[in-house]
């Protein structure tokens, strides 16, 4: 069973360019989460999606950031007109529907490290 | 803002010793989870404890949860050099927002186990 696949693992962009990060969840998982991690810090929640629906985007900056999880294909986190402050590691996690109240175990990808020059 | 705060921020011990990390949180929760992250890698789930549980074991790991104090601890017994990593607690808040929950991570404890 392949794990959560993220690509690219490393991405370098110049200020003003667009960054697209992809995440393929584990087979059978319908929930996808995106987190951002700055060096030496914890993970900051960005967005939670299910197939074709954004469930919670309370952690997403209002501008330049968007996320989707289409019926077919990977989840995409898109950052338009990147700035140096966007440099970070972006982690995707997936989970199956939880039979219990609340969120179960998350399975994380290895992350995409964005560097903005 | 961060839901969880780990304490200490960094911990250095000798191989064979026990390591204890603490996590405090602010709101009522459904469950609390602990994750491990090796440098430059993704997070790996270690253990999940539900709000109605007080203690849980998994191998060399022991987790306690005190909902009255809104705190949890992770104990790693007989530590090994391979346990060197960052450890994060994550909470799943009681309130359901828009039909789903999310995990909110703490700031992490960096554990170094020396030979």
Interface residues (C-beta under 8 A of the other chain):
Chain A: X4 X31 X33 X35 X41 X42 X43 X44 X45 X48 X50 X55 X56 X58 X91 X93 X100 X101 X102 X103 X104 X105 X106 X107 X108 X109 X110 X111
Chain B: X2 X29 X30 X31 X33 X35 X41 X42 X43 X44 X45 X48 X50 X88 X90 X92 X97 X98 X99 X100 X101 X102 X103 X104 X105 X106 X107 X108
